[in-house]
Amino acid sequence: MKIALVGYGKMGRMIEGLAGEYDGEVVLRLDEFNNVDQAMMTPEHFAGVDVAIEFTTPHTAVGNILKLADLGVPTVVGTTGWLEHLAEVESYVKQRNGALVWSPNFSIGVNLFFAAVKQLASRMQDYPEYGAWAWEIHHAAKKDAPSGTLKMAVEQMRRGGYTHNVDESSSRAGAVPGTHEIGFDSQADTITLRHTARGREGFARGALKAAKWIEGKTGVYEFGDILFG
């Protein structure tokens, strides 16, 4: 599997270090220095590339995804903060018979957390005496708040049929890789679901798992589609 890394920061370097375990090889590395105005995103540079893994910034992700669809390169996107454009992106990729896997979080554990949140929320809908909250904390350098992962957790609550208010909040401090929490509180008791990441490796492994899966396919998928069908 020949991989292009669109974005070569901490995540990109970790993905490169683990790629061999997934029968992958990084053959192209794009960053803010060599890919100004998408200068490297050409058919010549992407010749022979099987899949692209995109971890950049919220304001560049959409343009990169659309360009990769034009190039016919299956793409895994881990950038957060752009999902208000998801409908546009999904339509564009499908029109070009492309392939895309997206997720605000490629950790397998977080996606299991999503499944648990959805199931719990579906039961809590019938108990309005419980107030609901959603909270997350990340390192001080994270650009979007609330995180895409927290937004997806709340979306899972809605998909589970939960219609009551959910109080959302975020914290940014230090070097925290990421903690996400969904809770319900009443006069009688408190129920809390929490996921805490220990580092970036889980995200990198999930992205590589998605890259291996999407090769040779078409369509737009969430990472949860790969994990749970």
Contacts in CASP RR format, 6 or more apart in sequence:
PFRMAT RR
TARGET T0000
AUTHOR 0000-0000-0000
METHOD contacts of the structure
MODEL  1
MKIALVGYGKMGRMIEGLAGEYDGEVVLRLDEFNNVDQAMMTPEHFAGVD
VAIEFTTPHTAVGNILKLADLGVPTVVGTTGWLEHLAEVESYVKQRNGAL
VWSPNFSIGVNLFFAAVKQLASRMQDYPEYGAWAWEIHHAAKKDAPSGTL
KMAVEQMRRGGYTHNVDESSSRAGAVPGTHEIGFDSQADTITLRHTARGR
EGFARGALKAAKWIEGKTGVYEFGDILFG
1 19 0 8 1.000
1 22 0 8 1.000
1 23 0 8 1.000
1 24 0 8 1.000
1 25 0 8 1.000
1 50 0 8 1.000
1 51 0 8 1.000
1 211 0 8 1.000
1 212 0 8 1.000
1 215 0 8 1.000
2 24 0 8 1.000
2 25 0 8 1.000
2 27 0 8 1.000
2 48 0 8 1.000
2 49 0 8 1.000
2 50 0 8 1.000
2 51 0 8 1.000
3 15 0 8 1.000
3 19 0 8 1.000
3 24 0 8 1.000
3 25 0 8 1.000
3 26 0 8 1.000
3 27 0 8 1.000
3 28 0 8 1.000
3 49 0 8 1.000
3 50 0 8 1.000
3 51 0 8 1.000
3 52 0 8 1.000
3 53 0 8 1.000
3 211 0 8 1.000
4 26 0 8 1.000
4 27 0 8 1.000
4 28 0 8 1.000
4 29 0 8 1.000
4 30 0 8 1.000
4 46 0 8 1.000
4 49 0 8 1.000
4 51 0 8 1.000
4 52 0 8 1.000
4 53 0 8 1.000
4 73 0 8 1.000
5 12 0 8 1.000
5 15 0 8 1.000
5 16 0 8 1.000
5 26 0 8 1.000
5 28 0 8 1.000
5 29 0 8 1.000
5 30 0 8 1.000
5 52 0 8 1.000
5 53 0 8 1.000
5 55 0 8 1.000
6 30 0 8 1.000
6 35 0 8 1.000
6 41 0 8 1.000
6 52 0 8 1.000
6 53 0 8 1.000
6 54 0 8 1.000
6 55 0 8 1.000
6 56 0 8 1.000
6 64 0 8 1.000
6 68 0 8 1.000
7 29 0 8 1.000
7 30 0 8 1.000
7 31 0 8 1.000
7 32 0 8 1.000
7 35 0 8 1.000
7 54 0 8 1.000
7 55 0 8 1.000
7 56 0 8 1.000
8 29 0 8 1.000
8 30 0 8 1.000
8 31 0 8 1.000
9 31 0 8 1.000
9 55 0 8 1.000
10 200 0 8 1.000
11 55 0 8 1.000
11 200 0 8 1.000
11 203 0 8 1.000
11 204 0 8 1.000
11 207 0 8 1.000
12 53 0 8 1.000
12 55 0 8 1.000
12 204 0 8 1.000
14 200 0 8 1.000
14 201 0 8 1.000
14 204 0 8 1.000
15 26 0 8 1.000
15 53 0 8 1.000
15 55 0 8 1.000
15 204 0 8 1.000
15 207 0 8 1.000
15 208 0 8 1.000
16 26 0 8 1.000
16 29 0 8 1.000
18 201 0 8 1.000
18 204 0 8 1.000
18 205 0 8 1.000
18 208 0 8 1.000
19 25 0 8 1.000
19 26 0 8 1.000
19 208 0 8 1.000
21 208 0 8 1.000
22 208 0 8 1.000
22 209 0 8 1.000
22 211 0 8 1.000
22 212 0 8 1.000
23 212 0 8 1.000
24 208 0 8 1.000
24 212 0 8 1.000
27 48 0 8 1.000
27 49 0 8 1.000
28 40 0 8 1.000
28 45 0 8 1.000
28 46 0 8 1.000
28 49 0 8 1.000
30 40 0 8 1.000
30 41 0 8 1.000
34 40 0 8 1.000
35 41 0 8 1.000
38 63 0 8 1.000
38 64 0 8 1.000
38 67 0 8 1.000
41 64 0 8 1.000
41 67 0 8 1.000
41 68 0 8 1.000
41 71 0 8 1.000
42 71 0 8 1.000
43 71 0 8 1.000
46 52 0 8 1.000
46 71 0 8 1.000
46 73 0 8 1.000
49 73 0 8 1.000
50 74 0 8 1.000
50 215 0 8 1.000
51 73 0 8 1.000
51 74 0 8 1.000
51 75 0 8 1.000
51 76 0 8 1.000
51 211 0 8 1.000
51 214 0 8 1.000
51 215 0 8 1.000
52 68 0 8 1.000
52 73 0 8 1.000
52 74 0 8 1.000
52 75 0 8 1.000
52 76 0 8 1.000
53 75 0 8 1.000
53 76 0 8 1.000
53 78 0 8 1.000
53 207 0 8 1.000
53 208 0 8 1.000
53 211 0 8 1.000
54 61 0 8 1.000
54 64 0 8 1.000
54 65 0 8 1.000
54 68 0 8 1.000
54 75 0 8 1.000
54 76 0 8 1.000
54 77 0 8 1.000
54 78 0 8 1.000
54 79 0 8 1.000
55 78 0 8 1.000
55 79 0 8 1.000
55 207 0 8 1.000
56 64 0 8 1.000
56 79 0 8 1.000
57 79 0 8 1.000
57 143 0 8 1.000
58 79 0 8 1.000
58 80 0 8 1.000
58 81 0 8 1.000
58 82 0 8 1.000
58 143 0 8 1.000
58 144 0 8 1.000
60 79 0 8 1.000
61 77 0 8 1.000
61 79 0 8 1.000
61 81 0 8 1.000
61 82 0 8 1.000
62 82 0 8 1.000
62 85 0 8 1.000
62 88 0 8 1.000
62 89 0 8 1.000
65 75 0 8 1.000
65 77 0 8 1.000
65 89 0 8 1.000
65 92 0 8 1.000
65 93 0 8 1.000
65 100 0 8 1.000
66 89 0 8 1.000
66 92 0 8 1.000
68 75 0 8 1.000
69 75 0 8 1.000
69 92 0 8 1.000
69 93 0 8 1.000
69 96 0 8 1.000
69 98 0 8 1.000
69 100 0 8 1.000
70 96 0 8 1.000
72 96 0 8 1.000
72 98 0 8 1.000
74 98 0 8 1.000
74 99 0 8 1.000
74 100 0 8 1.000
74 211 0 8 1.000
74 214 0 8 1.000
74 215 0 8 1.000
74 216 0 8 1.000
74 217 0 8 1.000
75 99 0 8 1.000
75 100 0 8 1.000
75 101 0 8 1.000
75 214 0 8 1.000
76 100 0 8 1.000
76 101 0 8 1.000
76 102 0 8 1.000
76 106 0 8 1.000
76 207 0 8 1.000
76 210 0 8 1.000
76 211 0 8 1.000
76 214 0 8 1.000
77 100 0 8 1.000
77 101 0 8 1.000
77 102 0 8 1.000
77 103 0 8 1.000
78 102 0 8 1.000
78 103 0 8 1.000
78 104 0 8 1.000
78 106 0 8 1.000
78 203 0 8 1.000
78 207 0 8 1.000
80 104 0 8 1.000
80 105 0 8 1.000
80 144 0 8 1.000
80 147 0 8 1.000
80 148 0 8 1.000
80 149 0 8 1.000
81 104 0 8 1.000
81 143 0 8 1.000
81 144 0 8 1.000
81 148 0 8 1.000
82 89 0 8 1.000
83 102 0 8 1.000
83 104 0 8 1.000
83 148 0 8 1.000
83 151 0 8 1.000
86 102 0 8 1.000
89 100 0 8 1.000
89 220 0 8 1.000
90 100 0 8 1.000
90 220 0 8 1.000
93 99 0 8 1.000
93 100 0 8 1.000
93 219 0 8 1.000
93 220 0 8 1.000
94 219 0 8 1.000
94 220 0 8 1.000
97 218 0 8 1.000
98 218 0 8 1.000
98 219 0 8 1.000
99 214 0 8 1.000
99 216 0 8 1.000
99 217 0 8 1.000
99 218 0 8 1.000
99 219 0 8 1.000
99 220 0 8 1.000
100 214 0 8 1.000
100 219 0 8 1.000
100 220 0 8 1.000
100 221 0 8 1.000
101 210 0 8 1.000
101 211 0 8 1.000
101 213 0 8 1.000
101 214 0 8 1.000
101 220 0 8 1.000
101 221 0 8 1.000
101 222 0 8 1.000
101 223 0 8 1.000
101 226 0 8 1.000
102 220 0 8 1.000
102 221 0 8 1.000
102 222 0 8 1.000
102 223 0 8 1.000
103 111 0 8 1.000
103 152 0 8 1.000
103 210 0 8 1.000
103 222 0 8 1.000
103 223 0 8 1.000
103 224 0 8 1.000
104 147 0 8 1.000
104 148 0 8 1.000
104 149 0 8 1.000
104 151 0 8 1.000
104 152 0 8 1.000
105 111 0 8 1.000
105 148 0 8 1.000
105 149 0 8 1.000
105 152 0 8 1.000
105 203 0 8 1.000
105 223 0 8 1.000
106 202 0 8 1.000
106 203 0 8 1.000
106 204 0 8 1.000
106 205 0 8 1.000
106 206 0 8 1.000
106 207 0 8 1.000
106 209 0 8 1.000
106 210 0 8 1.000
106 223 0 8 1.000
107 195 0 8 1.000
107 197 0 8 1.000
107 202 0 8 1.000
107 203 0 8 1.000
107 206 0 8 1.000
108 202 0 8 1.000
108 205 0 8 1.000
108 206 0 8 1.000
108 209 0 8 1.000
108 227 0 8 1.000
109 195 0 8 1.000
110 149 0 8 1.000
110 180 0 8 1.000
110 195 0 8 1.000
110 197 0 8 1.000
111 223 0 8 1.000
111 224 0 8 1.000
111 227 0 8 1.000
111 228 0 8 1.000
112 227 0 8 1.000
113 153 0 8 1.000
113 180 0 8 1.000
113 193 0 8 1.000
113 195 0 8 1.000
114 152 0 8 1.000
114 153 0 8 1.000
114 156 0 8 1.000
114 224 0 8 1.000
115 156 0 8 1.000
115 228 0 8 1.000
116 193 0 8 1.000
117 153 0 8 1.000
117 156 0 8 1.000
117 157 0 8 1.000
117 182 0 8 1.000
117 193 0 8 1.000
118 156 0 8 1.000
118 157 0 8 1.000
118 159 0 8 1.000
118 160 0 8 1.000
119 160 0 8 1.000
120 182 0 8 1.000
120 184 0 8 1.000
120 191 0 8 1.000
120 193 0 8 1.000
121 132 0 8 1.000
121 156 0 8 1.000
121 157 0 8 1.000
121 158 0 8 1.000
121 160 0 8 1.000
121 161 0 8 1.000
121 162 0 8 1.000
121 182 0 8 1.000
122 160 0 8 1.000
122 161 0 8 1.000
122 162 0 8 1.000
124 130 0 8 1.000
124 132 0 8 1.000
124 162 0 8 1.000
124 184 0 8 1.000
124 191 0 8 1.000
125 160 0 8 1.000
125 161 0 8 1.000
125 162 0 8 1.000
125 163 0 8 1.000
125 164 0 8 1.000
127 184 0 8 1.000
127 186 0 8 1.000
128 164 0 8 1.000
129 186 0 8 1.000
129 187 0 8 1.000
130 184 0 8 1.000
130 185 0 8 1.000
130 186 0 8 1.000
130 191 0 8 1.000
131 164 0 8 1.000
131 165 0 8 1.000
131 167 0 8 1.000
131 184 0 8 1.000
131 185 0 8 1.000
131 186 0 8 1.000
132 157 0 8 1.000
132 162 0 8 1.000
132 164 0 8 1.000
132 165 0 8 1.000
132 166 0 8 1.000
132 167 0 8 1.000
132 182 0 8 1.000
132 183 0 8 1.000
132 184 0 8 1.000
133 166 0 8 1.000
133 167 0 8 1.000
133 168 0 8 1.000
133 169 0 8 1.000
133 181 0 8 1.000
133 182 0 8 1.000
133 183 0 8 1.000
133 184 0 8 1.000
133 185 0 8 1.000
134 146 0 8 1.000
134 150 0 8 1.000
134 153 0 8 1.000
134 154 0 8 1.000
134 157 0 8 1.000
134 166 0 8 1.000
134 167 0 8 1.000
134 168 0 8 1.000
134 169 0 8 1.000
134 180 0 8 1.000
134 181 0 8 1.000
134 182 0 8 1.000
134 183 0 8 1.000
135 150 0 8 1.000
135 168 0 8 1.000
135 169 0 8 1.000
135 170 0 8 1.000
135 171 0 8 1.000
135 180 0 8 1.000
135 181 0 8 1.000
136 146 0 8 1.000
136 147 0 8 1.000
136 149 0 8 1.000
136 150 0 8 1.000
136 169 0 8 1.000
136 170 0 8 1.000
136 171 0 8 1.000
136 178 0 8 1.000
136 179 0 8 1.000
136 180 0 8 1.000
136 181 0 8 1.000
137 170 0 8 1.000
137 171 0 8 1.000
137 172 0 8 1.000
137 173 0 8 1.000
137 176 0 8 1.000
137 178 0 8 1.000
137 179 0 8 1.000
138 145 0 8 1.000
138 147 0 8 1.000
138 170 0 8 1.000
138 171 0 8 1.000
138 172 0 8 1.000
138 176 0 8 1.000
138 177 0 8 1.000
138 178 0 8 1.000
139 172 0 8 1.000
139 173 0 8 1.000
139 174 0 8 1.000
139 175 0 8 1.000
139 176 0 8 1.000
139 177 0 8 1.000
139 178 0 8 1.000
140 172 0 8 1.000
140 173 0 8 1.000
140 174 0 8 1.000
140 175 0 8 1.000
142 172 0 8 1.000
145 170 0 8 1.000
145 172 0 8 1.000
146 168 0 8 1.000
146 169 0 8 1.000
146 170 0 8 1.000
147 170 0 8 1.000
147 178 0 8 1.000
147 180 0 8 1.000
149 178 0 8 1.000
149 180 0 8 1.000
150 168 0 8 1.000
150 170 0 8 1.000
150 180 0 8 1.000
153 180 0 8 1.000
153 182 0 8 1.000
154 166 0 8 1.000
154 168 0 8 1.000
157 166 0 8 1.000
157 182 0 8 1.000
177 197 0 8 1.000
177 198 0 8 1.000
177 199 0 8 1.000
177 200 0 8 1.000
178 196 0 8 1.000
178 197 0 8 1.000
179 194 0 8 1.000
179 195 0 8 1.000
179 196 0 8 1.000
179 197 0 8 1.000
180 194 0 8 1.000
180 195 0 8 1.000
181 192 0 8 1.000
181 193 0 8 1.000
181 194 0 8 1.000
181 195 0 8 1.000
182 192 0 8 1.000
182 193 0 8 1.000
182 194 0 8 1.000
183 190 0 8 1.000
183 191 0 8 1.000
183 192 0 8 1.000
183 193 0 8 1.000
184 190 0 8 1.000
184 191 0 8 1.000
184 192 0 8 1.000
185 191 0 8 1.000
197 203 0 8 1.000
206 223 0 8 1.000
209 226 0 8 1.000
210 223 0 8 1.000
210 226 0 8 1.000
213 226 0 8 1.000
214 221 0 8 1.000
END
